[in-house]
Amino acid sequence: MSTTTSHDPFRALDRTFDRLLAEGLRAPSGSTGAVMPMDLYRSGETFVAHIDLPGVDAESIDIDVEDRTLTVRAQRSAPEAEDAQWLSRERPSGTFARQLSLGRGLALDRIEADYRDGVLTLTIPVAEEAKPRRISVSHAGSGSSRTIESSASDSRSSSTDGGSSSSDRGSQTDSGGSQTPQSA
């Protein structure tokens, strides 16, 4: 007996939000890089990430995608002040980095980035093949047809784990049929 399961990338989004709420904005233990606070949500057929990068020169921002992992790097230089006696120096400087594990069903070739007022905005569209669509079914001899709603991911068969790794950074799915970025 074959089992068909639906893949939904929004399960990973729920897990990401739960983890972020549990961790707050603190940096992971042993981390030397500064934290890049991020808001991540779905709006229609796109995911939107707003990443705070105040004081970062736009030329220092580097974004790449490799093996479904999106990496954002940026650098903020420490202010240079000759003969200064620092009384307080709390603003982080150096290299910032953040990774998002991207699930299947996202259009990686159409990701857009915009940096304005110290906020980097990434727009990650859902791939066409992952969007729900209607399929018309006709019945031979009756001349009538009916419409069945379906999505590309609903028709795929897979194992019970959805082919994702057990690690937190792997592609995650839930019952909605599409995949979501997951913070690493």
Sequence and secondary structure as in RCSB ss.txt:
>XXXX:A:sequence
MSTTTSHDPFRALDRTFDRLLAEGLRAPSGSTGAVMPMDLYRSGETFVAHIDLPGVDAESIDIDVEDRTLTVRAQ
RSAPEAEDAQWLSRERPSGTFARQLSLGRGLALDRIEADYRDGVLTLTIPVAEEAKPRRISVSHAGSGSSRTIES
SASDSRSSSTDGGSSSSDRGSQTDSGGSQTPQSA
>XXXX:A:secstr
        THHHHHHHHHHHHHHTT   TT  SB   EEEEEETTEEEEEEE TT  GGG EEEEETTEEEEEEE
E     TT   S   S  EEEEEEEE  TTB GGG EEEEETTEEEEEEEB GGGSEEEEEEE TTT  EEEEEE
EGGGG    TTTT  SSTTS    TTS    EE 
